[in-house]
């Protein structure tokens, strides 16, 4: 069987393997981030602050609804990488087909929920009435094509689990360029409304999903997708649920916490909404290198523990965690220094720039804590310990964050205190993760599950 687009991470220098995986993933994520960022930049410049606020207001809600399914894709990635590392290609194929079948069902469900409940969700969030009509329009058009988003991420998780981070990059570069061209055409030339930015995103994401599917149907490979094999395999389904459900729940509840944060931001008006949305785009780009390394860590740990290479797994985890922490702090310092110029890319309104800069300079120097938490969480997921990051992040990034914001907003209704919710909860989660990483036996997770079965 051909395996030219897979990478065995159980042999070779750990830091080279992790970095070789992370770099194409980073470039891929940069282009993926360009989707909504291009929407925000072009919408803000051509249609004004109200339109920018409409796009910004839907961001946390979109994440809330799709994050569960992205977490499930993580579970499939762990399952596939584990069996690929062990050389069990029959189970690799069964896991791939099960993952794809789940993705198709998930896309249909999410489309119906997103389109049908759009007005209800946005009103629950206290969206500014001036912004609401455009926000509803953007949101509904986005979710008409969300099935393509799910399928692309499912296909990407399959290729990443097999050590291939390059092809998703190539496909995403193409679709990102299509998205930017369509944004400029629809908004800059035709002067259509904010809804057209969502249409551009939908069309371009569909292009990347189709390209991924064409590649995965390639004959003679260990990952070949065949229509007759497309079904839910019970053994693979239970493992995907075991490893993915905690990540899915974690993502969804953190998404819910962010919606509550967004709701509190909305109470300060459309200027605050635009500023918060601008900062969110900057942070999204800032953390792409970190996300790339955490994805590489998960695949590396999964393959090596599947092959019984425990010391290699430990060595790779130390490099990955250290790299994430150092990179994130360097990025945080740069954002702190250039905050006004960065926020100014999205809006030239002085009030928006002032609020966005204030948020940047409250949060950016604490990026090292967020990176540490994400890096250790990726180690846990690669080791089949998805329940651990779910518990820690639910407790810290959801329960504690919501409790803090609810309490502080009842005492002092000032936006600065919302900004501080992030560094405070990152600090607590980092302490807990450090204790777990140092003192738990995370390397034998798969071995213990196999004995119990």
N, C-alpha and C positions, 0 to 999 in steps of 0.2 A: 504493500500500500504506500502511496506517495504521502510524504509528510513534510514537504519542503516548507510549508507555512506554519509548522509547529516548532516549539523550542523546548528541549529537555533541560530543566533547570536543576537536575540532580547531579550534574557533573560540571566542573569548571569553577572559576573564581566567583564566589558569591556576589561581591560588590559589582563585578563586571556584568554578571547576568541580570542583576536587579536594575542596574543603570541602563543596560541595553534594552530592557523591557520598558523602563519608565520613560525614556526619551520620546519614542514614538507615541506612547500614551499621552505624554504631556502635550505634544503637538496636536494630537487628536482632540484632547479636551479644550485646547485653546480655540480650535475651530468650532467645537460644539458650543462653547460659551459665546462665540460670535453670533449665534442665532438670536438669543434674546437681547444681547448687548447691541447688536446692529439695529434691532427693533427700537430699543430705547434711544440710541444715538440719533437715528434718522427721524423717529417720531418726535423726539424732543426738539430737534432743530427745525423741522418743517411744520410741525403741528402745534408746538407750544407746550407749556408746563402742565396744562390740564390733561392733554393727551399722554404726556410722559407719566403723570400720576396714575392714569388709567392702566397703562402697561405695568407700572410698578406695583399697583394694588393687587394685580392678579398673580404676581410671581410666587408669593408664599402659598397661595391657594393651589396653584398648579403643582408645586412641590408636594404639598400635603396629599393630593390625590394620586400622583404617580409614584411617590416614594415607596409605598408598600410594595408595588410590583418591581421596583428597582432592587429592593431588599431581597425579594424572592430570586431575582436573577443572580444576586451574590451567592445564594445558597446553591444554585445550580453550578456556578463557577467553581465553588469549593468541591462539590461532588465530582465534577468532570476532571479537575486538576488532580484530585486524589487518585482516581483510577488511571489517569494518564501517567502519573508518576509511577504507579505500580505495574504499568504495562498491560492493563486489562482493557483492551480496546473494545471488546463486546459491550462491557458496561458503559464505556465512554459513549458509544453510539446510542445505547438505550437512554442514557441521561440527556444527550443532546436532543433526541426526538421528543422526549417528555418535556424538556424545557421549552422547546418551540411550540408544542401543543398548548402548554400553559400560557405562553405569551399571546397566542391568538385569542384564547378565551378571555384573558385579562384585557386585551385591547378593546374587545367588543363591550365588555362590562363598563370599562372606564369611559368609553365614548358616550354611552347612554347616560351614565351618572353625571358626567361633566356638563353635557349639553342641557340636560333636563333641569338640573338643580342650580345652574349658574346664578340667577337672580337671588335665590334664597341664600346661597353661600355669601355672596358679596354684601347683601344687606346685614347678615349676621355679623360681618366684620366691621360694620359701621362705615362703609365706604362713603366718601363725600358725595352728596346728591349731585353736585356739578360734574362729578367724574363718573358716576354710576352708569349712565347709558353707554358710554364708550367702553367702560370696563366690561360690561356684559357682552357687548359686541365682540371685543377682542377675545374674551374667554371662550365664548361659544365657538367661534371659528377655529380657535386653537384646538379645542377638544374634538372637533369633527375629524381631525387628522391625528389624534393621539395614538391610534393603533400603530401608525408608522413609527412613532417615538418608542413605543414598547418593543416592537419587533427589532428595531435597530439595536436597542440596548440588550435584548436577548441574544441576538447574533454576536454582538460585541463581547458579551460575557462568555460565549462559547469559544470564540477565537482567543480571547485573553487567557482563558483557562488552559488552552493548549500552548500557551507561550507566544502566540502571534499577536503583537500589538501594532504591526505595521499596516496591514490591510485595512483595519478600521480607520486608521489615519487617512489613507489615500481616499477612501470613500467619503469621509467627512470633509476633507478639503474641498472636494468637488461640490458637495451639497451646501457647504457654507458659502462658497462663492456664488452659487445659484441663489441662495437666500438673500445675500447682500444686493445682487443685481436686481432681484424681484422687488426688494424693499425700495430701492431707488426708483425703479420703474413705476411701481404702484403709487408710492407716496410723493416722490420728488417730481415725477413727470405727469402722471395721471391725476395727482392730488386727491386720491381716494382717502377715506378715513382710516382711523386706527385699526379697524378690522382687517384691512388689507395687509398689514404687517403680519397678522396671524396666518392669513392665507399663504403668504410667502414662506413663512416658517413651515407650515404643513406640507407644501409642495416639495420643498427642499429636503425635509426629513424623510418623506416618502422615497425620494431618489436614493438616499443613503441606505434605507432598508432594502430596497430592491437590489442594489449592488451587492450588499452582504449576502442576501439569499442566493443570488446567482453564484457567488463564490462557494458557498457552503453546499451547493448541489453538485459541485465538481466530482466527477466520477473517479474512483480508484483511491480515495483518501479515507483516512480513519474517521473523518468527520462528515462524510457524505450524507446529506439529507435526502431521504427517499419518501415520497408521498405515502407509500404502502406501510412504512414504519412509523408514521406520524400518529402516535397514540400516547396515552398516559400509562407508563409502566409503573406498577405499584411499588416495586422495590426502589426504583429511582425517585418516584414521587415522594415516598416517605423520607428519603434522605434530603431531597431538596427542601421539603417542609421543615425537617429538623434543623438544617443549617440556614435556611432562608427565612423561615417565619419569624425568628427573633429579630433578624435584621429588618424585615418588613415592618414589624410592629414598632421597632425602635425608630425607623425613619418616619413612620406615620405619626407617632406621638410627638416626636421632635418637630415634625411639620405642623402639628396642631399647636404646639407651644409657640412656634414662629408666627402662626396665624393670630394667636392671642397678642403677641408682641406687635404685629402689624395693626391689629385692632386698636391697641393703645396709641400707636403712632398716628393712626387715622384721626384720633380725637384731637390732634393738634392742627389738623387742616391739610389742605392740598400741598402747601409749601413743604411741610414736614414729610408728607408722603413722597414727594418728588425727591427730596434730599435722601431719605432712607432708601428709596429704590436705587438712586445713583450710587450710594455707598455699597449696597448689596452687589451691584454689578462689579464694582472695583474689587470687593472681597472675593467674589467668584473667580475673577482672573488671578488674584493674588494667590489663591490656594490651589491653582491647577498643578504646580510642581509637586505640592504635597499630596494631592489626590493621586497623582501619577505614581509616586513612590509607594503609597499605601496599596494601590491595586497590584503593583509589582510584588510587594511583600506578601500579600494574600496568596497569589499564585505560587510564589517561591516556597512559602511555608507549606502550602497544600501539597505540592509535588514532592517536596523532600520528606515530609512526614509520611506521605503515602508510600514512599520508597524506604522508610525506616531510617533516614539519614538525620538523626536527632541533633548531632553536634553542628552539622551544616545549617540546620534550621536555626539554631541558636545564634550562630555566627552571622547569618544573613539578617536576622531580626535586629541585632545590635547595630549593624551598619545602617539599616533602613530607618530605625528610630532616630539615631543620631543625625542622619542626613536630613530628615524631615524637620527636626527642631532647629538646626542651624539655618537651613534655607528659609524657613518661615520667619525667623527673627530678622534676617537680612531684608526680606521683603517688607516686613512690618516697619522697619526703620525708613525704608524708601517711601512707603505710603505716608508715613507721618510727615516726612519732609516735603513731599510734593502734593499733599492733599488738596489745596485750593485748585491747582491746575488740573488734577484728575477729576474732581467734581465738576469743574468748568467745562469738561468735555461733553457733559450731558445737558447742562443748562447754563445760561449766562445771567440768570436772575441772582442778584447779590444775596438775597435771603436763603435761596437754595444752596448756594456755594458755602455760605457761613455755617448753616446747619450740617451739611455734609462733611465739611472740614472738621467740625466739632466732634462728630461721630468717629471719623477716621482717627483723630488724635486721642480719643478716649480708648479706642479698642486696639489699634494696630500694633502697639508695642507688646501686647499680650498674645500675639499669634503663636508664639512658641508653645504656649500651654495647649492651645487648640490642636496644634500639630502633634504634640506628644500623645494626646488622648486618641486622635485618629490613628496614629501609627501603632500604638499598642492594641487598639481595637482591631486593626487589620491582621495583626499577628494572631489574635484570638480567633478571628473568623477563619483564617487559613488553617488553624489547628482544630477546626470543628467545634470551637467553644463560642458559638454565636450568642448563646444565652448571657454570657458575661458582659459584653459591651451593651447588649440590650438593657440589662438591669442597671448598669452604671449610668448610661446615658438617659434612661427614663427618669432615674432618681435625680440626677444633677441638671440635665439640660431641659427637662420637662417640669417635673414636680417642683424642684427647688426654684427654677427660673420663674415659673408662673406664680408661685407663692411670694417670691420676692417682689415681682412687679405689682401684683395685687396689693401687697402690703404698702409698698413705697408710694404707689399712685394714690392710695387712700390718705396718705400723710402729706406728700408734696407732689402736686401734679406738674412736674417739670421733666422735660424730655431727656435731660442729661442722665437722670436716674435710670431710665430705660436702657440707655447705652451701656451703663455699668453692669447690667444684668449678665452680659456675655463674659467679660473677664472674671467676674466672681464665680460663675458656674463652671467655667473652664478650669479655674484653680482647684476647685473641689474634685472634679472628675480626674484631673491629672494626679492628684495625691493618691486617690483610690487605685488608679491604673498602675502607678508605680509600685504600690504594695503588692498588687496581684501579680504583676510581671516578675518581680523579684522572688516571691515566695511560693508561687503555685507551680504545680507540675503540668504546665500547659502542653509540653511536647508529646505527651502520651495520650492525648485525647482520642484519636482514632483507634488506637490499640485497645483502650478500655471499652469503647463502644463495640468493637468487634468481639471481645470476650463476652460481653453481656448478651449479644445476639446469639 
